[in-house]
Amino acid sequence: MSLSVELDLDCLRAYMMESSALSLFLKPAWEILLNEVVSANGLSREKVWDFVPTVKKGDKLNGGDIIGTVQETKNIEQRILVPPNISGIVNEIKKGKFKV
């Protein structure tokens, strides 16, 4: 079983608006910012990403734990996280080059 998630702008908008008590104060600013974005390209399905795991088989994981990293650009390293409210034990994980 594998898991992948790609947030679109509607998901990002919902997360930013509802995720914290500060949303009451930030909501007007985020509405202005996010409503100005008309469209954005999703992740390329052709690009190959170099995934480096930070966990190993048998590790116990909980929501928010880092399972690996992907170097997006020279200066940006993306951390791949376990989704909230999910936990379990790693059965298999591989380092390598993968498409989304």
Backbone bond lengths (Angstrom), bond angles and torsions (degrees), N, CA, C in turn:
res aa  C-N    CA-C-N  psi(-1)  N-CA   C-N-CA  omega(-1)  CA-C   N-CA-C  phi
1 M - - - 1.451 - - 1.516 108.99 -
2 S 1.320 117.11 136.52 1.461 120.41 177.97 1.522 109.41 -125.54
3 L 1.313 115.30 161.53 1.451 121.66 -178.10 1.510 108.54 -133.99
4 S 1.306 117.17 131.57 1.458 120.37 172.44 1.520 107.97 -143.38
5 V 1.317 114.93 147.75 1.458 120.92 -177.97 1.515 108.75 -138.41
6 E 1.314 115.88 135.47 1.458 120.87 173.60 1.521 106.70 -132.93
7 L 1.321 116.65 117.54 1.460 120.54 -179.26 1.519 110.27 -82.05
8 D 1.315 116.19 133.09 1.454 119.12 171.25 1.526 108.27 -96.44
9 L 1.297 117.28 178.83 1.461 120.25 -175.50 1.523 112.78 -63.45
10 D 1.335 117.96 -33.81 1.466 119.84 178.76 1.527 110.91 -66.29
11 C 1.333 116.61 -40.41 1.469 119.78 177.41 1.522 110.29 -65.64
12 L 1.318 116.43 -43.40 1.459 120.02 178.81 1.514 110.52 -61.28
13 R 1.322 116.98 -43.47 1.458 121.65 179.38 1.533 109.64 -60.45
14 A 1.325 117.72 -46.89 1.459 121.07 -179.13 1.522 110.69 -63.41
15 Y 1.321 117.03 -42.52 1.465 120.52 -179.97 1.524 110.62 -62.38
16 M 1.316 117.60 -48.20 1.461 121.36 -176.66 1.523 111.14 -66.77
17 M 1.327 117.85 -32.98 1.461 120.96 -177.45 1.521 112.74 -77.60
18 E 1.322 117.73 -31.73 1.461 120.34 -169.26 1.520 114.69 -115.56
19 S 1.325 119.16 -2.74 1.455 120.11 -167.74 1.522 115.61 -81.00
20 S 1.323 119.22 -14.52 1.460 118.31 -177.38 1.520 111.13 -151.80
21 A 1.321 114.30 166.80 1.466 119.90 177.00 1.518 110.70 -63.55
22 L 1.321 117.10 -27.11 1.461 120.26 179.45 1.528 112.50 -67.95
23 S 1.339 116.61 -13.21 1.462 118.71 -177.90 1.526 112.01 -59.39
24 L 1.341 117.09 -27.17 1.463 119.39 177.62 1.522 111.52 -62.31
25 F 1.327 115.74 -35.31 1.455 120.17 -179.83 1.524 112.00 -85.86
26 L 1.321 116.36 -34.09 1.460 120.45 -175.55 1.521 113.78 -88.99
27 K 1.326 116.70 -16.42 1.461 120.65 -173.83 1.530 113.29 -52.22
28 P 1.311 120.39 -50.02 1.467 118.62 -179.52 1.533 113.04 -59.26
29 A 1.320 116.73 -41.26 1.464 119.73 -179.79 1.515 110.68 -66.08
30 W 1.331 117.99 -43.50 1.468 120.84 -179.79 1.519 111.35 -67.36
31 E 1.342 117.16 -36.78 1.463 119.18 177.66 1.520 110.41 -60.90
32 I 1.315 116.44 -43.33 1.464 120.31 179.22 1.522 110.02 -63.62
33 L 1.336 116.82 -48.36 1.459 121.03 -177.78 1.516 111.98 -63.43
34 L 1.328 117.70 -50.67 1.459 120.80 -174.90 1.521 113.10 -74.21
35 N 1.326 117.84 -29.39 1.454 119.33 177.71 1.520 112.19 -71.56
36 E 1.322 117.40 -18.56 1.461 121.09 177.04 1.523 111.87 -77.44
37 V 1.329 117.60 -20.59 1.458 121.28 179.96 1.517 108.32 -83.65
38 V 1.304 116.79 114.67 1.455 121.12 -177.12 1.517 110.64 -85.33
39 S 1.328 116.15 -47.03 1.458 119.64 178.94 1.517 109.34 -155.31
40 A 1.299 114.62 158.41 1.460 120.74 177.60 1.517 108.01 -147.29
41 N 1.313 115.64 144.67 1.454 119.76 178.11 1.513 110.38 -71.24
42 G 1.320 116.74 140.95 1.455 121.47 174.20 1.521 109.70 -78.05
43 L 1.302 115.60 -176.67 1.455 119.83 177.91 1.523 110.17 -70.55
44 S 1.306 115.72 140.96 1.458 121.33 178.04 1.519 110.21 -64.59
45 R 1.326 115.78 133.50 1.458 120.52 177.15 1.523 111.38 -84.80
46 E 1.328 116.98 -4.72 1.468 121.67 -179.58 1.520 112.96 -100.76
47 K 1.325 117.27 -26.41 1.466 120.95 -178.09 1.527 110.83 -66.64
48 V 1.309 115.71 141.16 1.458 121.54 177.88 1.525 108.18 -102.15
49 W 1.330 116.16 128.81 1.462 123.29 -177.88 1.520 109.30 -109.35
50 D 1.324 117.36 141.19 1.453 123.05 179.59 1.532 108.94 -92.95
51 F 1.329 116.76 106.55 1.466 122.82 -178.17 1.526 109.59 -94.75
52 V 1.349 115.44 130.30 1.465 121.74 177.91 1.532 107.80 -120.33
53 P 1.331 118.08 110.36 1.464 119.84 -179.88 1.524 112.15 -68.93
54 T 1.325 115.35 148.71 1.469 121.18 175.60 1.528 110.35 -114.11
55 V 1.336 116.65 2.77 1.456 122.03 177.49 1.522 108.50 -124.49
56 K 1.320 115.84 171.00 1.465 120.10 179.70 1.529 109.27 -134.24
57 K 1.324 115.52 166.66 1.455 121.73 178.42 1.532 109.58 -53.48
58 G 1.328 114.91 133.36 1.458 120.79 179.36 1.516 114.95 95.89
59 D 1.337 117.44 -14.00 1.467 120.06 178.49 1.520 110.59 -66.56
60 K 1.333 116.12 140.10 1.466 122.95 175.26 1.517 107.77 -90.76
61 L 1.332 116.93 127.55 1.463 121.74 -176.88 1.519 111.34 -123.31
62 N 1.320 114.80 151.09 1.462 123.28 175.77 1.520 109.04 -129.23
63 G 1.325 116.01 166.69 1.453 121.14 177.91 1.520 111.94 -51.87
64 G 1.321 116.26 132.27 1.457 121.52 179.19 1.515 114.32 94.17
65 D 1.330 117.97 -13.27 1.468 119.99 177.96 1.529 109.99 -69.10
66 I 1.311 116.06 144.76 1.462 121.88 177.66 1.525 108.41 -83.41
67 I 1.345 116.69 126.42 1.462 119.79 178.13 1.521 112.51 -102.77
68 G 1.346 116.00 -16.57 1.458 119.27 179.30 1.509 111.19 177.67
69 T 1.328 114.40 179.63 1.461 120.35 -179.24 1.525 110.43 -133.82
70 V 1.325 114.52 156.16 1.461 123.14 174.94 1.521 106.90 -134.43
71 Q 1.320 116.93 125.14 1.464 121.29 178.10 1.522 107.72 -81.91
72 E 1.324 116.33 103.11 1.469 120.80 -176.84 1.525 111.53 -75.28
73 T 1.325 115.82 -46.82 1.457 122.09 176.22 1.524 106.97 -138.46
74 K 1.323 115.92 -179.40 1.467 119.90 178.94 1.528 111.52 -55.49
75 N 1.325 116.86 -37.80 1.463 121.48 -174.51 1.523 115.10 -105.60
76 I 1.327 117.69 -5.04 1.468 120.25 -175.76 1.528 110.39 -120.05
77 E 1.336 114.97 117.15 1.460 121.81 174.59 1.519 108.19 -109.91
78 Q 1.318 116.44 118.77 1.458 120.99 178.44 1.521 109.28 -87.20
79 R 1.308 116.45 135.99 1.458 122.00 175.90 1.524 108.58 -100.64
80 I 1.305 115.79 130.78 1.458 121.60 179.63 1.533 107.25 -95.91
81 L 1.339 116.11 123.18 1.464 121.76 -172.57 1.527 112.07 -114.34
82 V 1.325 114.34 155.16 1.458 120.83 169.37 1.533 106.47 -73.00
83 P 1.333 118.37 132.76 1.465 119.99 178.90 1.531 111.66 -61.62
84 P 1.334 116.72 154.36 1.469 120.40 178.11 1.530 110.73 -58.16
85 N 1.301 115.98 152.16 1.470 123.58 175.68 1.528 113.93 63.64
86 I 1.333 116.72 19.56 1.466 120.95 175.70 1.516 107.64 -123.92
87 S 1.322 116.13 137.98 1.458 120.63 175.93 1.521 108.40 -145.10
88 G 1.312 115.64 162.84 1.452 119.42 178.69 1.515 110.87 167.99
89 I 1.329 114.80 -172.35 1.456 122.32 179.91 1.520 108.62 -114.34
90 V 1.325 116.36 137.40 1.464 121.61 -178.70 1.533 109.06 -69.26
91 N 1.333 116.46 120.29 1.468 121.61 176.09 1.516 111.27 -89.16
92 E 1.335 116.13 -35.75 1.456 121.87 -177.36 1.513 109.28 -160.18
93 I 1.305 116.99 139.82 1.461 121.65 174.64 1.518 107.61 -152.45
94 K 1.333 116.45 140.42 1.450 120.68 -175.21 1.520 111.77 -130.97
95 K 1.316 115.72 139.35 1.456 122.16 170.32 1.519 106.60 -82.55
96 G 1.337 115.74 144.56 1.457 117.45 176.67 1.506 113.17 160.19
97 K 1.310 114.30 -171.69 1.465 122.66 179.89 1.512 108.62 -101.84
98 F 1.345 115.49 126.63 1.460 120.94 -175.47 1.527 110.88 -137.49
99 K 1.331 115.34 153.60 1.464 122.23 170.27 1.518 107.85 -94.33
100 V 1.337 115.42 160.03 1.471 120.97 177.31 1.505 109.06 -68.63
